[in-house]
C-alpha cells in the first residue's frame, strides 16, 4: 500500500496519519467536516484537505474512516457515492463498531483498530501499540497485515465478536481506572492532600502488570479478607463520600465475594 | 539518626532497610517472628537477627515497626517490655493504622509510611516514593522529616485522619485498578485474546495522569453519555460476565449519574 486517504482529522487520524507518513505510506487527502481541522492535518501530512466527502478522490489504496463511532455509517454511505464501491478498500478504526456496518456500501471492507488512547499532548510510541485488523476478504486482510506491520510490532487479527469484547475490556482498563484515579483525587483533596502523593503508586500498579498477570499482583484488604479494614473504609465512605460507597463494595466483592457489609 | 532497628522482615521492611543502609543509616537489628526471614534480611543489611522481641536492644535512634496491620499493637505492647518506653522512639509504617495505637506504650511515637506497593521482584525507586510522616512531639517529627529526606525527595506530614483517607484512596488507585485489570484479562481471555493487547493502553492511562488531573483525561462512552454503547456493553456483561454487570454500571454512573440501564 502506497497511498491512503484519511476520513477524519481527530486525535487518532492525526497520530495515525503522521505514523503512516513517517513509515513511507503517503496520505494523499484528509477529510474533516471542519475545514480548518482538515487543513491543519493535511498540512502536516503534505496532503490535500477537504471538508466535502464528494471531493474524496478515487485511486487511494486504502480509505481510512477515523471518525466518531456514530458517524461511521453516515460517512460510509456518503463516501460510496463518490468512490467506486466495488474497487475501493475501506476500513474504519473503531473498537466499538462492527466491520459489518461497511458491508452494505463496499465490497472491500475491514477494520484497522489501533488499541490505544491518543491525546494531542503526547506522541504515541506506535511500535508498541497493538493494531487489531480484520477484513472480509482474505487478500484484503493480508494487505492490512502488511500495512499494520509497517507501523507497529504488535499486529493481531481480531474479528467483530472479539473486538466488541476487547472494547469492553478497554473501557475497564482505561475509562474505569481513570475514574478510580479521579475518585481517589477527590478523596485526598477533600482532606487537603495533593493527588501527587498517589501518582507513584498508581504508576507502579500499571507497571507491575506489564510483566505479570493482574491476578498474581493483587494486594490490599479485599484479597486478604481483612473485613475490619473494609468496614472502616465503607463507613467512612458512607459518611463522607456516599457516591463511592457502592463502587467500593462492588469492587471489593469481586475479590472477596463472601464479604457482607 | 544513625541507627535504626527494624521490627519486621516483609517486603516493606526489606526495601526500606536496604534504602536506609544505602543512605548511611545503619540498621543494627532485624526482628521477624520467622527466624529465617530475620536472618535473610539481617544478612543483607549487615545487622543482627532475632525472632524474639525480648532480644531487641536498647540504644537505636528509631524503632520501625513494619509488620502486618493487625500485629502492630501486639508487637508494640511486647516491645515496650524490653526497651525503655519513655526514651525509645517508635514508629509504624502502616497507612491503615492510627499513630495512636502506639500511644499507650511509648512516649515518643509516630508514623513513617512510604506510600508505595512493594514487591520482591522489583527494586523501588525511593527518590519518588512519597514518605508520609507524623509524630506526637514536634522534635520527633523534625527527626523523621530529616530521615525521610535522606531516602526520598517527597516528604509529607500527614496526620492520622489524612492518612486514613489516603489509605482508602490508595485502595482505589492500586487494589481496585488492579482488579479492573484482572476483570479485563478475564474478559479478553474468554475470547482467546491475550491480555497483552491491553497492556500498552493501561500503562498509557497511568502515564497520562502523571502530569494531568484524571478529571481532564477522562474519555469513553460514559463521559460522552453514549447510552447506546453503554447498553450494548451492559447487555453483553449480563449475558456472559454477570459478575461484572454492577461494577460496570456503578463506575459508569460515577461519570454519567443520569444513566439508567
Contacts between the chains, C-beta under 8 A, distances in Angstrom:
chain1	res1	chain2	res2	distance
A	69	B	226	7.5
A	69	B	229	7.1
A	70	B	226	7.8
A	70	B	228	7.9
A	96	B	221	7.6
A	96	B	229	5.6
A	96	B	232	7.9
A	115	B	197	5.8
A	115	B	198	7.4
A	115	B	200	7.3
A	115	B	201	5.9
A	116	B	200	6.0
A	116	B	201	5.7
A	116	B	204	6.1
A	117	B	201	6.1
A	117	B	204	5.8
A	117	B	205	6.6
A	117	B	208	7.5
A	117	B	219	6.0
A	119	B	208	6.7
A	119	B	217	7.6
A	121	B	212	8.0
A	122	B	208	7.4
A	124	B	204	7.8
A	128	B	200	5.0
A	129	B	200	5.8
A	130	B	196	7.6
A	130	B	197	4.5
A	130	B	200	6.6
A	132	B	197	7.3
A	154	B	196	7.8
A	154	B	197	7.6
A	154	B	200	7.9
A	156	B	193	7.6
A	156	B	197	6.3
A	158	B	193	6.8
A	161	B	191	6.8
A	162	B	191	4.8
A	162	B	192	7.4
A	162	B	193	5.5
A	164	B	232	7.7
A	164	B	236	6.9
A	165	B	187	5.6
A	165	B	188	6.1
A	165	B	190	7.3
A	165	B	191	4.8
A	165	B	193	7.0
A	165	B	236	7.4
A	166	B	188	5.9
A	166	B	191	7.8
A	166	B	193	5.9
A	166	B	197	6.6
A	166	B	198	7.8
A	167	B	233	7.8
A	168	B	187	5.9
A	168	B	233	5.0
A	168	B	236	6.3
A	168	B	237	7.1
A	168	B	248	7.9
A	169	B	183	7.9
A	169	B	184	3.9
A	169	B	185	7.9
A	169	B	187	4.4
A	169	B	188	4.9
A	169	B	198	5.9
A	170	B	184	7.6
A	170	B	198	6.7
A	170	B	201	6.0
A	171	B	220	5.6
A	171	B	221	6.7
A	171	B	233	6.7
A	171	B	248	7.7
A	172	B	180	4.8
A	172	B	181	7.7
A	172	B	183	5.6
A	172	B	184	4.2
A	172	B	187	7.1
A	172	B	248	7.9
A	173	B	180	6.2
A	173	B	181	5.8
A	173	B	184	4.7
A	173	B	198	5.1
A	173	B	201	5.8
A	173	B	202	4.0
A	173	B	205	6.7
A	174	B	201	5.5
A	174	B	202	6.9
A	174	B	204	7.9
A	174	B	205	4.8
A	174	B	219	7.1
A	174	B	220	6.7
A	175	B	218	6.9
A	175	B	219	6.3
A	175	B	220	3.2
A	175	B	221	7.4
A	175	B	222	6.3
A	175	B	223	7.3
A	175	B	251	7.9
A	175	B	255	7.5
A	176	B	180	5.3
A	176	B	248	7.8
A	176	B	251	4.6
A	177	B	177	4.4
A	177	B	180	5.5
A	177	B	181	7.6
A	177	B	202	6.6
A	177	B	205	5.5
A	177	B	206	7.5
A	178	B	205	5.7
A	178	B	208	7.9
A	178	B	209	7.1
A	178	B	214	5.3
A	178	B	217	5.9
A	178	B	218	5.5
A	178	B	219	7.8
A	179	B	214	7.5
A	179	B	218	6.7
A	179	B	222	7.7
A	179	B	251	5.7
A	179	B	254	5.2
A	179	B	255	5.6
A	180	B	172	4.8
A	180	B	173	6.2
A	180	B	176	5.3
A	180	B	177	5.5
A	180	B	180	7.3
A	180	B	251	7.7
A	181	B	172	7.7
A	181	B	173	5.8
A	181	B	177	7.7
A	181	B	209	5.3
A	181	B	214	3.8
A	182	B	213	7.8
A	182	B	214	3.9
A	182	B	215	5.2
A	182	B	218	6.8
A	182	B	254	7.9
A	183	B	169	7.9
A	183	B	172	5.6
A	183	B	254	6.7
A	184	B	169	3.9
A	184	B	170	7.7
A	184	B	172	4.2
A	184	B	173	4.7
A	184	B	214	8.0
A	185	B	169	7.9
A	185	B	213	6.6
A	185	B	214	5.6
A	185	B	215	7.1
A	187	B	165	5.6
A	187	B	168	5.9
A	187	B	169	4.4
A	187	B	172	7.1
A	188	B	162	8.0
A	188	B	165	6.2
A	188	B	166	5.9
A	188	B	169	4.9
A	190	B	165	7.3
A	191	B	161	6.8
A	191	B	162	4.8
A	191	B	165	4.8
A	191	B	166	7.8
A	192	B	162	7.4
A	193	B	156	7.6
A	193	B	158	6.8
A	193	B	162	5.5
A	193	B	165	7.0
A	193	B	166	5.9
A	195	B	213	7.0
A	195	B	214	7.8
A	196	B	130	7.6
A	196	B	154	7.8
A	197	B	115	5.8
A	197	B	130	4.5
A	197	B	132	7.3
A	197	B	154	7.6
A	197	B	156	6.3
A	197	B	166	6.6
A	198	B	115	7.4
A	198	B	166	7.8
A	198	B	169	5.9
A	198	B	170	6.7
A	198	B	173	5.1
A	199	B	209	7.0
A	199	B	210	5.6
A	200	B	115	7.3
A	200	B	116	6.0
A	200	B	128	5.0
A	200	B	129	5.8
A	200	B	130	6.6
A	200	B	154	7.9
A	201	B	115	5.9
A	201	B	116	5.7
A	201	B	117	6.2
A	201	B	170	6.0
A	201	B	173	5.8
A	201	B	174	5.5
A	202	B	173	4.0
A	202	B	174	6.9
A	202	B	177	6.7
A	202	B	206	5.4
A	202	B	209	7.0
A	203	B	206	4.9
A	203	B	207	7.1
A	203	B	210	6.4
A	204	B	116	6.1
A	204	B	117	5.8
A	204	B	124	7.8
A	204	B	174	7.9
A	205	B	117	6.6
A	205	B	173	6.7
A	205	B	174	4.8
A	205	B	177	5.5
A	205	B	178	5.8
A	205	B	206	7.1
A	206	B	177	7.5
A	206	B	202	5.4
A	206	B	203	4.9
A	206	B	205	7.1
A	206	B	206	3.6
A	206	B	207	7.8
A	207	B	203	7.1
A	207	B	206	7.8
A	208	B	117	7.6
A	208	B	119	6.7
A	208	B	122	7.4
A	208	B	178	7.9
A	209	B	178	7.1
A	209	B	181	5.3
A	209	B	199	7.0
A	209	B	202	7.0
A	210	B	199	5.5
A	210	B	203	6.4
A	212	B	121	8.0
A	213	B	182	7.8
A	213	B	185	6.6
A	213	B	195	7.0
A	214	B	178	5.3
A	214	B	179	7.5
A	214	B	181	3.8
A	214	B	182	3.9
A	214	B	184	8.0
A	214	B	185	5.6
A	214	B	195	7.8
A	215	B	182	5.2
A	215	B	185	7.2
A	217	B	119	7.6
A	217	B	178	5.9
A	218	B	175	6.9
A	218	B	178	5.5
A	218	B	179	6.7
A	218	B	182	6.9
A	219	B	117	6.0
A	219	B	174	7.1
A	219	B	175	6.3
A	219	B	178	7.8
A	220	B	171	5.6
A	220	B	174	6.6
A	220	B	175	3.2
A	221	B	96	7.7
A	221	B	171	6.7
A	221	B	175	7.4
A	222	B	175	6.3
A	222	B	179	7.6
A	223	B	175	7.3
A	226	B	69	7.5
A	226	B	70	7.8
A	228	B	70	7.9
A	229	B	69	7.0
A	229	B	96	5.5
A	232	B	96	7.9
A	232	B	164	7.7
A	233	B	167	7.8
A	233	B	168	4.9
A	233	B	171	6.7
A	236	B	164	6.9
A	236	B	165	7.4
A	236	B	168	6.3
A	237	B	168	7.1
A	243	B	254	6.8
A	244	B	254	7.8
A	246	B	246	8.0
A	246	B	250	5.2
A	247	B	247	8.0
A	247	B	250	4.8
A	247	B	251	6.3
A	247	B	254	6.5
A	248	B	168	7.9
A	248	B	171	7.7
A	248	B	172	7.9
A	248	B	176	7.8
A	250	B	246	5.2
A	250	B	247	4.8
A	250	B	250	5.3
A	251	B	175	7.9
A	251	B	176	4.6
A	251	B	179	5.7
A	251	B	180	7.7
A	251	B	247	6.4
A	254	B	179	5.2
A	254	B	182	8.0
A	254	B	183	6.7
A	254	B	243	6.8
A	254	B	244	7.8
A	254	B	247	6.5
A	255	B	175	7.5
A	255	B	179	5.6
